[in-house]
Amino acid sequence: MTTRVADNTDESRFEIFDGGELAGFVEYHRFRDEIAFLHTEIDPRFGGRGLGGTLARSILDEARKQELKVLPFCPFIRGWLGKHSEYTDLVPEAQHARFGL
């Protein structure tokens, strides 16, 4: 199946599609040069396929590309960042303690 991630700016969320079906999303809020990730959901029908990790990597790569500072309020994104240190530089150093990084 083909997996793709798209930025649905009207809904302020990144969406992941698996085989053309919406499988999950990450809600965000953008302000100036920051993006706050607020909530992540993967439909249980798509669980166990690694789509949450694919979504996390994709949105963080996009934040890096756009030179955005990341504020991981979402527990899933925060936890994923904690396991992938190559992305923690996206979180402002002054915010690392706040987010447990």
C-alpha positions as protocol buffer text, in pm:
chain_id: "A"
residue {
  index: 1
  type: MET
  ca { x: 0 y: 0 z: 0 }
}
residue {
  index: 2
  type: THR
  ca { x: 110 y: 356 z: -67 }
}
residue {
  index: 3
  type: THR
  ca { x: 153 y: 584 z: 232 }
}
residue {
  index: 4
  type: ARG
  ca { x: 162 y: 962 z: 203 }
}
residue {
  index: 5
  type: VAL
  ca { x: 152 y: 1259 z: 441 }
}
residue {
  index: 6
  type: ALA
  ca { x: -21 y: 1585 z: 351 }
}
residue {
  index: 7
  type: ASP
  ca { x: -55 y: 1920 z: 526 }
}
residue {
  index: 8
  type: ASN
  ca { x: -424 y: 2003 z: 554 }
}
residue {
  index: 9
  type: THR
  ca { x: -384 y: 2373 z: 633 }
}
residue {
  index: 10
  type: ASP
  ca { x: -763 y: 2428 z: 649 }
}
residue {
  index: 11
  type: GLU
  ca { x: -781 y: 2186 z: 944 }
}
residue {
  index: 12
  type: SER
  ca { x: -435 y: 2277 z: 1087 }
}
residue {
  index: 13
  type: ARG
  ca { x: -321 y: 1920 z: 1077 }
}
residue {
  index: 14
  type: PHE
  ca { x: -89 y: 1686 z: 895 }
}
residue {
  index: 15
  type: GLU
  ca { x: -271 y: 1377 z: 771 }
}
residue {
  index: 16
  type: ILE
  ca { x: -135 y: 1035 z: 684 }
}
residue {
  index: 17
  type: PHE
  ca { x: -306 y: 826 z: 419 }
}
residue {
  index: 18
  type: ASP
  ca { x: -260 y: 455 z: 366 }
}
residue {
  index: 19
  type: GLY
  ca { x: -382 y: 326 z: 33 }
}
residue {
  index: 20
  type: GLY
  ca { x: -588 y: 642 z: -17 }
}
residue {
  index: 21
  type: GLU
  ca { x: -764 y: 615 z: 320 }
}
residue {
  index: 22
  type: LEU
  ca { x: -714 y: 866 z: 599 }
}
residue {
  index: 23
  type: ALA
  ca { x: -526 y: 667 z: 865 }
}
residue {
  index: 24
  type: GLY
  ca { x: -441 y: 941 z: 1115 }
}
residue {
  index: 25
  type: PHE
  ca { x: -333 y: 1297 z: 1180 }
}
residue {
  index: 26
  type: VAL
  ca { x: -133 y: 1538 z: 1395 }
}
residue {
  index: 27
  type: GLU
  ca { x: -303 y: 1864 z: 1491 }
}
residue {
  index: 28
  type: TYR
  ca { x: -80 y: 2170 z: 1507 }
}
residue {
  index: 29
  type: HIS
  ca { x: -76 y: 2542 z: 1571 }
}
residue {
  index: 30
  type: ARG
  ca { x: 168 y: 2767 z: 1383 }
}
residue {
  index: 31
  type: PHE
  ca { x: 280 y: 3104 z: 1509 }
}
residue {
  index: 32
  type: ARG
  ca { x: 563 y: 3297 z: 1343 }
}
residue {
  index: 33
  type: ASP
  ca { x: 863 y: 3058 z: 1333 }
}
residue {
  index: 34
  type: GLU
  ca { x: 715 y: 2799 z: 1570 }
}
residue {
  index: 35
  type: ILE
  ca { x: 493 y: 2496 z: 1523 }
}
residue {
  index: 36
  type: ALA
  ca { x: 325 y: 2338 z: 1823 }
}
residue {
  index: 37
  type: PHE
  ca { x: 215 y: 1978 z: 1782 }
}
residue {
  index: 38
  type: LEU
  ca { x: -96 y: 1932 z: 1995 }
}
residue {
  index: 39
  type: HIS
  ca { x: -254 y: 1592 z: 1935 }
}
residue {
  index: 40
  type: THR
  ca { x: -187 y: 1276 z: 1732 }
}
residue {
  index: 41
  type: GLU
  ca { x: -436 y: 1005 z: 1636 }
}
residue {
  index: 42
  type: ILE
  ca { x: -397 y: 690 z: 1432 }
}
residue {
  index: 43
  type: ASP
  ca { x: -721 y: 508 z: 1348 }
}
residue {
  index: 44
  type: PRO
  ca { x: -716 y: 172 z: 1532 }
}
residue {
  index: 45
  type: ARG
  ca { x: -781 y: -5 z: 1199 }
}
residue {
  index: 46
  type: PHE
  ca { x: -431 y: 106 z: 1095 }
}
residue {
  index: 47
  type: GLY
  ca { x: -258 y: 30 z: 1424 }
}
residue {
  index: 48
  type: GLY
  ca { x: 63 y: -170 z: 1440 }
}
residue {
  index: 49
  type: ARG
  ca { x: 185 y: -66 z: 1096 }
}
residue {
  index: 50
  type: GLY
  ca { x: 432 y: 201 z: 1208 }
}
residue {
  index: 51
  type: LEU
  ca { x: 224 y: 482 z: 1065 }
}
residue {
  index: 52
  type: GLY
  ca { x: 262 y: 694 z: 1379 }
}
residue {
  index: 53
  type: GLY
  ca { x: 641 y: 688 z: 1340 }
}
residue {
  index: 54
  type: THR
  ca { x: 616 y: 758 z: 968 }
}
residue {
  index: 55
  type: LEU
  ca { x: 391 y: 1054 z: 1042 }
}
residue {
  index: 56
  type: ALA
  ca { x: 620 y: 1186 z: 1316 }
}
residue {
  index: 57
  type: ARG
  ca { x: 931 y: 1164 z: 1097 }
}
residue {
  index: 58
  type: SER
  ca { x: 752 y: 1332 z: 808 }
}
residue {
  index: 59
  type: ILE
  ca { x: 620 y: 1629 z: 1008 }
}
residue {
  index: 60
  type: LEU
  ca { x: 954 y: 1683 z: 1180 }
}
residue {
  index: 61
  type: ASP
  ca { x: 1136 y: 1671 z: 845 }
}
residue {
  index: 62
  type: GLU
  ca { x: 890 y: 1930 z: 718 }
}
residue {
  index: 63
  type: ALA
  ca { x: 948 y: 2150 z: 1025 }
}
residue {
  index: 64
  type: ARG
  ca { x: 1324 y: 2130 z: 961 }
}
residue {
  index: 65
  type: LYS
  ca { x: 1274 y: 2216 z: 593 }
}
residue {
  index: 66
  type: GLN
  ca { x: 1069 y: 2523 z: 688 }
}
residue {
  index: 67
  type: GLU
  ca { x: 1316 y: 2616 z: 967 }
}
residue {
  index: 68
  type: LEU
  ca { x: 1043 y: 2600 z: 1231 }
}
residue {
  index: 69
  type: LYS
  ca { x: 1100 y: 2560 z: 1604 }
}
residue {
  index: 70
  type: VAL
  ca { x: 905 y: 2261 z: 1736 }
}
residue {
  index: 71
  type: LEU
  ca { x: 699 y: 2263 z: 2056 }
}
residue {
  index: 72
  type: PRO
  ca { x: 594 y: 1899 z: 2119 }
}
residue {
  index: 73
  type: PHE
  ca { x: 290 y: 1934 z: 2346 }
}
residue {
  index: 74
  type: CYS
  ca { x: 149 y: 1608 z: 2208 }
}
residue {
  index: 75
  type: PRO
  ca { x: 267 y: 1316 z: 2425 }
}
residue {
  index: 76
  type: PHE
  ca { x: 317 y: 1090 z: 2123 }
}
residue {
  index: 77
  type: ILE
  ca { x: 538 y: 1339 z: 1936 }
}
residue {
  index: 78
  type: ARG
  ca { x: 725 y: 1423 z: 2257 }
}
residue {
  index: 79
  type: GLY
  ca { x: 790 y: 1053 z: 2322 }
}
residue {
  index: 80
  type: TRP
  ca { x: 898 y: 994 z: 1964 }
}
residue {
  index: 81
  type: LEU
  ca { x: 1143 y: 1284 z: 1988 }
}
residue {
  index: 82
  type: GLY
  ca { x: 1283 y: 1133 z: 2306 }
}
residue {
  index: 83
  type: LYS
  ca { x: 1370 y: 817 z: 2112 }
}
residue {
  index: 84
  type: HIS
  ca { x: 1512 y: 997 z: 1807 }
}
residue {
  index: 85
  type: SER
  ca { x: 1778 y: 1238 z: 1925 }
}
residue {
  index: 86
  type: GLU
  ca { x: 1857 y: 1343 z: 1569 }
}
residue {
  index: 87
  type: TYR
  ca { x: 1541 y: 1559 z: 1585 }
}
residue {
  index: 88
  type: THR
  ca { x: 1571 y: 1714 z: 1932 }
}
residue {
  index: 89
  type: ASP
  ca { x: 1761 y: 2011 z: 1789 }
}
residue {
  index: 90
  type: LEU
  ca { x: 1427 y: 2125 z: 1644 }
}
residue {
  index: 91
  type: VAL
  ca { x: 1305 y: 2198 z: 1997 }
}
residue {
  index: 92
  type: PRO
  ca { x: 1455 y: 2522 z: 2132 }
}
residue {
  index: 93
  type: GLU
  ca { x: 1721 y: 2430 z: 2389 }
}
residue {
  index: 94
  type: ALA
  ca { x: 1553 y: 2650 z: 2650 }
}
residue {
  index: 95
  type: GLN
  ca { x: 1242 y: 2428 z: 2612 }
}
residue {
  index: 96
  type: HIS
  ca { x: 1416 y: 2089 z: 2648 }
}
residue {
  index: 97
  type: ALA
  ca { x: 1352 y: 2058 z: 3022 }
}
residue {
  index: 98
  type: ARG
  ca { x: 988 y: 2162 z: 2979 }
}
residue {
  index: 99
  type: PHE
  ca { x: 936 y: 1874 z: 2737 }
}
residue {
  index: 100
  type: GLY
  ca { x: 1161 y: 1623 z: 2913 }
}
residue {
  index: 101
  type: LEU
  ca { x: 1424 y: 1614 z: 2639 }
}
